[in-house]
Amino acid sequence: EKQADWGKAKDTQLLKTYATQLGMNTSQFGNCLDSKKYQSKVDADLSEGQNFGISGTPDVFVNSQFQNGAIDYPTLKKMIDDELAK
């Protein structure tokens, strides 16, 4: 629910504040975040998404069907059923 806030953040401080609010081990969280251990994986996922024309989340692919934005269960079920019927 706070993605609009942290998605535009210029640094990691807001995420660290959320960790504190959630009662997480802030030292461990901060060290993990600051290490950028997974940065290359995040960058690769971002690049792959951009190659598919994805500009944000949530987006859903079911084989060749693409749905931008959140979808409800009946819509998702229909997408899956349509693909299974092929």
Phi, psi and omega per residue, in radians:
E1 nan -0.223 -3.124
K2 -1.911 0.263 -3.083
Q3 -1.045 -0.633 3.134
A4 -1.062 -0.553 3.128
D5 -1.343 -0.971 -3.040
W6 -1.303 -0.388 3.113
G7 -1.156 -0.416 -3.130
K8 -1.793 -0.019 -3.095
A9 -1.122 2.468 -3.126
K10 -1.498 -0.315 3.134
D11 -2.486 -3.021 -3.046
T12 -1.600 -0.027 -3.045
Q13 -1.032 -0.687 -3.130
L14 -1.094 -0.717 3.098
L15 -1.119 -0.661 3.105
K16 -1.160 -0.623 3.070
T17 -1.121 -0.758 3.087
Y18 -1.054 -0.733 3.130
A19 -1.031 -0.734 3.099
T20 -1.093 -0.812 -3.132
Q21 -1.074 -0.544 -3.127
L22 -1.502 -0.060 3.122
G23 1.362 0.371 3.130
M24 -1.315 2.866 3.014
N25 -1.250 1.720 -3.002
T26 -1.190 -0.528 3.103
S27 -1.155 -0.841 3.137
Q28 -1.120 -0.769 3.133
F29 -1.070 -0.842 -3.127
G30 -1.073 -0.752 3.120
N31 -1.089 -0.742 3.135
C32 -1.106 -0.826 -3.121
L33 -1.118 -0.789 -3.101
D34 -1.203 -0.436 -3.115
S35 -1.220 -0.384 -3.104
K36 0.980 0.521 -3.112
K37 -0.960 -0.643 -3.067
Y38 -1.832 0.193 -3.070
Q39 -1.007 -0.724 -3.112
S40 -1.145 -0.613 3.102
K41 -1.212 -0.714 3.097
V42 -1.094 -0.788 3.136
D43 -1.085 -0.707 3.125
A44 -1.135 -0.740 3.103
D45 -1.120 -0.716 3.112
L46 -1.073 -0.802 3.136
S47 -1.095 -0.757 3.131
E48 -1.092 -0.763 3.107
G49 -1.057 -0.752 3.128
Q50 -1.114 -0.621 3.094
N51 -1.106 -0.485 3.108
F52 -1.605 0.050 3.122
G53 1.443 0.290 3.139
I54 -1.507 2.224 -3.111
S55 -1.935 -0.055 3.140
G56 -3.105 -3.042 3.129
T57 -2.158 2.716 -0.051
P58 -1.487 2.569 2.959
D59 -2.321 2.576 -3.064
V60 -2.240 2.308 2.982
F61 -1.998 2.314 2.940
V62 -2.241 1.766 -2.978
N63 0.903 -2.070 -3.074
S64 -1.552 -0.107 3.138
Q65 -1.468 2.362 -3.132
F66 -2.173 2.345 3.076
Q67 -2.229 2.081 3.111
N68 -1.495 2.235 3.100
G69 1.611 3.081 -3.127
A70 -1.178 2.503 3.084
I71 -2.257 2.685 3.130
D72 -1.499 2.939 -3.086
Y73 -1.030 -0.820 -3.131
P74 -1.015 -0.661 3.121
T75 -1.177 -0.779 3.109
L76 -1.095 -0.761 3.127
K77 -1.047 -0.753 3.126
K78 -1.105 -0.738 3.108
M79 -1.023 -0.797 -3.131
I80 -1.165 -0.814 3.134
D81 -1.052 -0.718 3.114
D82 -1.064 -0.716 3.133
E83 -1.221 -0.674 3.132
L84 -1.177 -0.475 -3.117
A85 -1.348 -0.239 -3.109
K86 -1.285 nan nan
